[in-house]
Amino acid sequence: MKSDFKLQWTADVTDLVEITMALHERRAINNGEVSITALVNFLFNLFGMKPGNFFSTYGVMRTRANSRTLFLDELKRSFENKMDRDDNKEIKQERKN
C-alpha cells in the first residue's frame, strides 16, 4: 500500500457512528476488548474526521421512527443485491455454455 494512500468516508457522519457502534456491540474488533470511545476515535481518525459527541448521535439514532439502523439496513440490502446480480450472471454464463 502506498504511504500516500488516503481513505475518505463519503457517507454521513451518522453512518460512521452507526457502523462503529454496531461493530463494537458485535465484538468484531479485538474480541470486544476495546472501548467504544477508543474505537470511534480510531475509525474517525482513519478517515481524518473528528467524532464530536457520538453519544448524542447515538441518541438520535435511537429515536428514529421507521428504522433505527438505516445505514446497516442499506448495507445489507446493497450487499444482497450484489450477490443476486452475481448469481444471475453465473446462471446466464452457465446457460451459454
DSSP file (Angstrom, degrees, kcal/mol; ACC not computed):
  #  RESIDUE AA STRUCTURE BP1 BP2  ACC     N-H-->O    O-->H-N    N-H-->O    O-->H-N    TCO  KAPPA ALPHA  PHI   PSI    X-CA   Y-CA   Z-CA
    1    1 A M              0   0    0      0, 0.0     2,-0.0     0, 0.0     0, 0.0   0.000 360.0 360.0 360.0 135.8    0.0    0.0    0.0
    2    2 A K    >   -     0   0    0      1,-0.1     3,-1.3     2,-0.1     0, 0.0  -0.356 360.0-131.4 -66.1 146.5    1.3    3.4   -0.9
    3    3 A S  T 3  S+     0   0    0      1,-0.3    -1,-0.1    -2,-0.0     0, 0.0   0.743 108.7  55.4 -71.7 -20.7    2.2    5.7    2.0
    4    4 A D  T 3  S+     0   0    0      2,-0.1     2,-0.3     0, 0.0    -1,-0.3   0.329  79.0 125.0 -92.2   9.1    0.2    8.5    0.4
    5    5 A F    <   -     0   0    0     -3,-1.3     2,-0.4     1,-0.0     0, 0.0  -0.528  39.6-175.6 -70.6 126.5   -2.9    6.3    0.2
    6    6 A K        -     0   0    0     -2,-0.3     2,-0.4    41,-0.0    41,-0.1  -0.977  17.6-146.2-128.4 140.3   -5.9    8.0    2.0
    7    7 A L        -     0   0    0     39,-0.5     2,-0.5    -2,-0.4    -2,-0.0  -0.808  11.8-159.2 -99.3 143.9   -9.4    6.8    2.6
    8    8 A Q        -     0   0    0     -2,-0.4     2,-0.6    40,-0.0    40,-0.1  -0.983  14.3-138.0-126.8 122.3  -12.2    9.2    2.6
    9    9 A W        +     0   0    0     -2,-0.5     4,-0.0    38,-0.4     7,-0.0  -0.679  25.4 176.1 -75.6 118.8  -15.5    8.5    4.3
   10   10 A T        +     0   0    0     -2,-0.6    -1,-0.1     2,-0.1     2,-0.1   0.422  51.6  80.8-110.7  -0.2  -18.1    9.7    1.9
   11   11 A A  S    S-     0   0    0      1,-0.2     5,-0.0     2,-0.1    -2,-0.0  -0.333  98.1 -66.0 -88.8-178.1  -21.3    8.6    3.7
   12   12 A D     >  -     0   0    0      1,-0.1     4,-1.3    -2,-0.1     3,-0.3  -0.307  38.6-120.6 -68.6 153.3  -22.8   10.7    6.5
   13   13 A V  H  > S+     0   0    0      1,-0.2     4,-2.1     2,-0.2     3,-0.2   0.884 115.9  59.0 -58.9 -39.7  -21.0   11.1    9.8
   14   14 A T  H  > S+     0   0    0      1,-0.2     4,-2.6     2,-0.2    -1,-0.2   0.863 100.5  56.3 -58.3 -36.6  -24.0    9.4   11.5
   15   15 A D  H  > S+     0   0    0     -3,-0.3     4,-2.5     2,-0.2    -1,-0.2   0.883 105.7  50.0 -64.5 -38.7  -23.4    6.4    9.3
   16   16 A L  H  X S+     0   0    0     -4,-1.3     4,-2.2    -3,-0.2    -1,-0.2   0.896 111.2  48.8 -67.5 -39.3  -19.9    6.0   10.5
   17   17 A V  H  X S+     0   0    0     -4,-2.1     4,-2.6     2,-0.2     5,-0.2   0.930 111.6  51.1 -62.2 -44.1  -21.1    6.3   14.1
   18   18 A E  H  X S+     0   0    0     -4,-2.6     4,-2.0     1,-0.2    -2,-0.2   0.933 113.3  42.0 -60.6 -49.2  -23.8    3.6   13.4
   19   19 A I  H  X S+     0   0    0     -4,-2.5     4,-2.5     2,-0.2    -1,-0.2   0.874 114.5  52.3 -69.4 -35.4  -21.4    1.1   11.9
   20   20 A T  H  X S+     0   0    0     -4,-2.2     4,-2.2    -5,-0.2    -2,-0.2   0.931 111.1  45.9 -65.1 -44.8  -18.7    1.7   14.5
   21   21 A M  H  X S+     0   0    0     -4,-2.6     4,-2.6     2,-0.2    -1,-0.2   0.869 112.3  51.9 -67.2 -35.3  -21.2    1.2   17.3
   22   22 A A  H  X S+     0   0    0     -4,-2.0     4,-2.2    -5,-0.2    -2,-0.2   0.913 109.4  49.4 -66.4 -42.2  -22.5   -2.0   15.6
   23   23 A L  H  <>S+     0   0    0     -4,-2.5     5,-2.5     2,-0.2     6,-0.5   0.899 112.7  48.4 -62.0 -40.1  -19.0   -3.4   15.2
   24   24 A H  H ><5S+     0   0    0     -4,-2.2     3,-1.2     1,-0.2    -2,-0.2   0.939 111.8  47.8 -65.4 -46.5  -18.4   -2.7   18.9
   25   25 A E  H 3<5S+     0   0    0     -4,-2.6    -2,-0.2     1,-0.3    -1,-0.2   0.857 111.2  51.5 -63.4 -35.0  -21.6   -4.3   20.0
   26   26 A R  T 3<5S-     0   0    0     -4,-2.2    -1,-0.3    -5,-0.2    -2,-0.2   0.554 107.9-129.4 -76.9  -8.5  -20.9   -7.3   17.8
   27   27 A R  T < 5 +     0   0    0     -3,-1.2     4,-0.2    -4,-0.4    -3,-0.2   0.871  60.0 145.6  59.8  39.1  -17.4   -7.5   19.5
   28   28 A A      < +     0   0    0     -5,-2.5     2,-0.5     3,-0.2    -4,-0.1   0.599  52.3  64.1 -83.9 -13.2  -15.9   -7.7   16.0
   29   29 A I  S >  S-     0   0    0     -6,-0.5     3,-2.1     1,-0.2     4,-0.2  -0.961 125.6 -17.6-116.5 123.7  -12.8   -5.7   16.8
   30   30 A N  G >  S-     0   0    0     -2,-0.5     3,-2.5     1,-0.3    -1,-0.2   0.829 116.9 -69.3  53.1  36.1  -10.3   -7.2   19.3
   31   31 A N  G 3  S-     0   0    0      1,-0.3    -1,-0.3    -4,-0.2    -3,-0.2   0.780  92.2 -60.2  54.8  27.9  -13.0   -9.6   20.6
   32   32 A G  G <  S+     0   0    0     -3,-2.1     2,-1.0     1,-0.1    -1,-0.3   0.505 105.9 129.0  81.1   3.6  -14.8   -6.6   22.1
   33   33 A E    <   +     0   0    0     -3,-2.5     2,-0.3    -4,-0.2    -1,-0.1  -0.252  50.4  84.7 -89.6  49.5  -11.8   -5.7   24.3
   34   34 A V  S    S-     0   0    0     -2,-1.0    -5,-0.1    -5,-0.2    -7,-0.1  -0.989  81.9-112.7-145.3 140.1  -11.7   -2.1   23.1
   35   35 A S     >  -     0   0    0     -2,-0.3     4,-2.3     1,-0.1     5,-0.2  -0.373  23.5-121.9 -71.9 154.2  -13.8    0.8   24.5
   36   36 A I  H  > S+     0   0    0      1,-0.2     4,-2.7     2,-0.2     5,-0.2   0.875 114.1  54.1 -62.6 -36.7  -16.4    2.4   22.3
   37   37 A T  H  > S+     0   0    0      2,-0.2     4,-2.7     1,-0.2    -1,-0.2   0.926 108.9  47.3 -64.4 -44.5  -14.6    5.7   22.6
   38   38 A A  H  > S+     0   0    0      2,-0.2     4,-2.4     1,-0.2    -2,-0.2   0.900 114.1  47.8 -63.7 -40.5  -11.3    4.3   21.5
   39   39 A L  H  X S+     0   0    0     -4,-2.3     4,-2.6     2,-0.2     5,-0.3   0.929 112.7  47.6 -68.0 -44.9  -12.9    2.5   18.5
   40   40 A V  H  X S+     0   0    0     -4,-2.7     4,-2.7     1,-0.2     5,-0.3   0.944 113.8  48.1 -59.7 -48.0  -14.8    5.6   17.5
   41   41 A N  H  X S+     0   0    0     -4,-2.7     4,-2.3    -5,-0.2    -2,-0.2   0.903 112.1  49.9 -60.8 -41.5  -11.6    7.8   17.8
   42   42 A F  H  X S+     0   0    0     -4,-2.4     4,-2.3    -5,-0.2    -2,-0.2   0.954 114.5  42.1 -62.2 -51.5   -9.6    5.2   15.8
   43   43 A L  H  X S+     0   0    0     -4,-2.6     4,-1.2     2,-0.2    -2,-0.2   0.891 115.6  48.6 -68.3 -39.3  -12.1    4.9   12.9
   44   44 A F  H  <>S+     0   0    0     -4,-2.7     5,-3.3    -5,-0.3     3,-0.3   0.910 112.2  49.7 -65.4 -40.0  -12.8    8.7   12.7
   45   45 A N  H ><5S+     0   0    0     -4,-2.3     3,-1.7    -5,-0.3    -2,-0.2   0.887 103.4  60.8 -63.7 -38.8   -9.0    9.3   12.8
   46   46 A L  H 3<5S+     0   0    0     -4,-2.3   -39,-0.5     1,-0.3    -1,-0.2   0.855 111.7  39.1 -54.8 -36.9   -8.5    6.8   10.0
   47   47 A F  T 3<5S-     0   0    0     -4,-1.2   -38,-0.4    -3,-0.3    -1,-0.3   0.290 118.2-111.6 -98.1   8.3  -10.8    8.9    7.8
   48   48 A G  T < 5S+     0   0    0     -3,-1.7     2,-0.3     1,-0.2    -3,-0.2   0.857  75.1 129.6  67.1  35.8   -9.3   12.2    9.1
   49   49 A M      < -     0   0    0     -5,-3.3    -1,-0.2    -8,-0.1    -2,-0.1  -0.783  58.7-125.8-120.2 161.9  -12.5   13.2   10.9
   50   50 A K        -     0   0    0     -2,-0.3    -9,-0.1     1,-0.1    -5,-0.0  -0.933  15.6-146.9-106.8 131.1  -13.5   14.4   14.3
   51   51 A P        -     0   0    0      0, 0.0    -1,-0.1     0, 0.0   -34,-0.0   0.737  24.3-170.8 -73.1 -21.8  -16.2   12.3   16.0
   52   52 A G        -     0   0    0      1,-0.1     2,-1.5     2,-0.1     3,-0.2  -0.309  62.8 -19.2  61.7-152.6  -17.8   15.1   18.0
   53   53 A N    >>  +     0   0    0      1,-0.2     4,-1.5     2,-0.1     3,-0.6  -0.663  69.6 173.3 -89.3  85.5  -20.4   13.9   20.5
   54   54 A F  H 3> S+     0   0    0     -2,-1.5     4,-2.4     1,-0.2    -1,-0.2   0.755  74.5  62.3 -69.6 -23.0  -21.1   10.4   19.2
   55   55 A F  H 3> S+     0   0    0      2,-0.2     4,-2.0     1,-0.2    -1,-0.2   0.863 103.1  50.4 -68.2 -33.3  -23.2    9.5   22.1
   56   56 A S  H <> S+     0   0    0     -3,-0.6     4,-1.9     2,-0.2    -2,-0.2   0.909 109.4  50.6 -67.0 -41.9  -25.6   12.3   21.1
   57   57 A T  H  X S+     0   0    0     -4,-1.5     4,-2.1     1,-0.2    -2,-0.2   0.909 109.3  51.5 -60.5 -42.5  -25.6   10.9   17.6
   58   58 A Y  H  X S+     0   0    0     -4,-2.4     4,-2.0     1,-0.2    -1,-0.2   0.892 106.2  55.0 -60.9 -40.3  -26.4    7.5   19.0
   59   59 A G  H  X S+     0   0    0     -4,-2.0     4,-0.7     1,-0.2    -1,-0.2   0.889 107.2  49.4 -61.0 -39.5  -29.3    9.1   21.0
   60   60 A V  H >< S+     0   0    0     -4,-1.9     3,-1.0     1,-0.2     4,-0.4   0.907 108.1  54.1 -65.4 -41.6  -30.7   10.5   17.8
   61   61 A M  H >< S+     0   0    0     -4,-2.1     3,-1.3     1,-0.3    -2,-0.2   0.881 102.9  57.8 -59.5 -37.8  -30.5    7.0   16.1
   62   62 A R  H 3< S+     0   0    0     -4,-2.0    -1,-0.3     1,-0.3    -2,-0.2   0.741 104.7  51.5 -66.0 -22.4  -32.4    5.5   19.0
   63   63 A T  T << S+     0   0    0     -3,-1.0    -1,-0.3    -4,-0.7    -2,-0.2   0.422  77.5 127.4 -96.7   1.5  -35.4    7.9   18.3
   64   64 A R    <   -     0   0    0     -3,-1.3     4,-0.1    -4,-0.4    -3,-0.0  -0.304  52.0-145.9 -59.9 142.1  -35.7    7.1   14.6
   65   65 A A  S    S+     0   0    0      2,-0.1     3,-0.2     1,-0.1    -1,-0.1   0.971  84.1  23.8 -78.7 -57.1  -39.2    6.2   13.6
   66   66 A N  S    S+     0   0    0      1,-0.3     2,-0.4     2,-0.0    -1,-0.1   0.942 133.9   2.1 -82.1 -48.9  -39.0    3.6   10.8
   67   67 A S        -     0   0    0      1,-0.1     3,-0.5    -6,-0.0    -1,-0.3  -0.985  47.7-162.6-143.0 129.2  -35.6    2.1   11.3
   68   68 A R  S    S+     0   0    0     -2,-0.4     3,-0.1     1,-0.2    -4,-0.1   0.569  94.8  51.3 -84.9  -8.4  -33.0    2.8   13.9
   69   69 A T     >  +     0   0    0      1,-0.1     4,-2.6     2,-0.1    -1,-0.2  -0.457  64.6 152.7-124.5  58.4  -30.3    1.2   11.8
   70   70 A L  H  > S+     0   0    0     -3,-0.5     4,-2.2     1,-0.2     5,-0.2   0.907  74.0  44.6 -56.6 -48.5  -30.7    3.0    8.4
   71   71 A F  H  > S+     0   0    0      2,-0.2     4,-2.8     1,-0.2    -1,-0.2   0.922 114.1  48.4 -67.2 -44.3  -27.1    2.6    7.2
   72   72 A L  H  > S+     0   0    0      1,-0.2     4,-2.4     2,-0.2    -1,-0.2   0.895 111.2  51.5 -63.0 -38.6  -26.8   -1.0    8.3
   73   73 A D  H  X S+     0   0    0     -4,-2.6     4,-2.4     2,-0.2    -1,-0.2   0.915 111.3  47.6 -61.6 -43.3  -30.1   -1.8    6.6
   74   74 A E  H  X S+     0   0    0     -4,-2.2     4,-2.8    -5,-0.2     5,-0.2   0.896 110.5  52.0 -65.9 -40.6  -28.8   -0.1    3.4
   75   75 A L  H  X S+     0   0    0     -4,-2.8     4,-2.5     2,-0.2     5,-0.2   0.937 111.7  46.2 -59.2 -47.4  -25.5   -2.0    3.6
   76   76 A K  H  X S+     0   0    0     -4,-2.4     4,-2.5     1,-0.2     5,-0.2   0.929 114.1  47.7 -62.0 -46.7  -27.3   -5.3    3.9
   77   77 A R  H  X S+     0   0    0     -4,-2.4     4,-2.2     1,-0.2    -2,-0.2   0.917 113.3  48.1 -61.8 -45.1  -29.7   -4.6    1.1
   78   78 A S  H  X S+     0   0    0     -4,-2.8     4,-2.0     2,-0.2    -1,-0.2   0.905 113.1  47.3 -63.6 -42.6  -26.9   -3.4   -1.2
   79   79 A F  H  X S+     0   0    0     -4,-2.5     4,-2.2    -5,-0.2    -2,-0.2   0.902 111.7  49.5 -69.0 -41.0  -24.7   -6.4   -0.5
   80   80 A E  H  X S+     0   0    0     -4,-2.5     4,-2.3    -5,-0.2    -1,-0.2   0.885 109.4  53.2 -64.2 -37.5  -27.6   -8.9   -1.0
   81   81 A N  H  X S+     0   0    0     -4,-2.2     4,-2.5    -5,-0.2    -2,-0.2   0.899 107.9  51.0 -63.2 -40.1  -28.4   -7.1   -4.3
   82   82 A K  H  X S+     0   0    0     -4,-2.0     4,-2.7     2,-0.2    -2,-0.2   0.928 110.1  48.8 -61.9 -45.3  -24.8   -7.6   -5.4
   83   83 A M  H  X S+     0   0    0     -4,-2.2     4,-2.6     1,-0.2    -2,-0.2   0.900 110.9  50.8 -62.8 -40.0  -24.9  -11.3   -4.6
   84   84 A D  H  X S+     0   0    0     -4,-2.3     4,-2.4     2,-0.2    -1,-0.2   0.922 110.8  48.5 -62.5 -44.3  -28.2  -11.6   -6.5
   85   85 A R  H  X S+     0   0    0     -4,-2.5     4,-2.2     1,-0.2    -2,-0.2   0.924 112.6  48.3 -61.2 -44.1  -26.7   -9.9   -9.6
   86   86 A D  H  X S+     0   0    0     -4,-2.7     4,-2.2     2,-0.2    -2,-0.2   0.892 110.4  51.5 -64.5 -39.4  -23.6  -12.1   -9.4
   87   87 A D  H  X S+     0   0    0     -4,-2.6     4,-2.3     1,-0.2    -1,-0.2   0.923 110.2  49.5 -60.2 -44.3  -25.8  -15.2   -9.1
   88   88 A N  H  X S+     0   0    0     -4,-2.4     4,-2.4     1,-0.2    -2,-0.2   0.877 108.7  52.7 -64.7 -37.9  -27.8  -14.1  -12.1
   89   89 A K  H  X S+     0   0    0     -4,-2.2     4,-2.4     2,-0.2    -1,-0.2   0.919 110.1  48.5 -62.1 -43.5  -24.5  -13.5  -14.1
   90   90 A E  H  X S+     0   0    0     -4,-2.2     4,-2.5     2,-0.2    -2,-0.2   0.902 110.8  50.3 -64.3 -41.1  -23.4  -17.1  -13.2
   91   91 A I  H  X S+     0   0    0     -4,-2.3     4,-1.9     2,-0.2    -1,-0.2   0.924 111.9  47.5 -63.4 -43.8  -26.7  -18.6  -14.3
   92   92 A K  H  X S+     0   0    0     -4,-2.4     4,-1.5     1,-0.2    -2,-0.2   0.890 111.9  50.7 -63.6 -39.6  -26.6  -16.7  -17.6
   93   93 A Q  H  X S+     0   0    0     -4,-2.4     4,-1.3     1,-0.2    -2,-0.2   0.904 109.2  50.7 -65.7 -41.1  -23.0  -17.8  -18.1
   94   94 A E  H  < S+     0   0    0     -4,-2.5    -1,-0.2     1,-0.2    -2,-0.2   0.865 107.7  53.6 -64.2 -36.4  -23.9  -21.5  -17.4
   95   95 A R  H  < S+     0   0    0     -4,-1.9    -1,-0.2     1,-0.2    -2,-0.2   0.839 105.9  53.3 -67.7 -33.0  -26.8  -21.3  -19.9
   96   96 A K  H  <        0   0    0     -4,-1.5    -1,-0.2     1,-0.2    -2,-0.2   0.825 360.0 360.0 -70.3 -31.4  -24.4  -20.0  -22.6
   97   97 A N     <        0   0    0     -4,-1.3    -1,-0.2    -5,-0.1    -2,-0.2   0.463 360.0 360.0 -84.1 360.0  -22.1  -23.0  -22.1
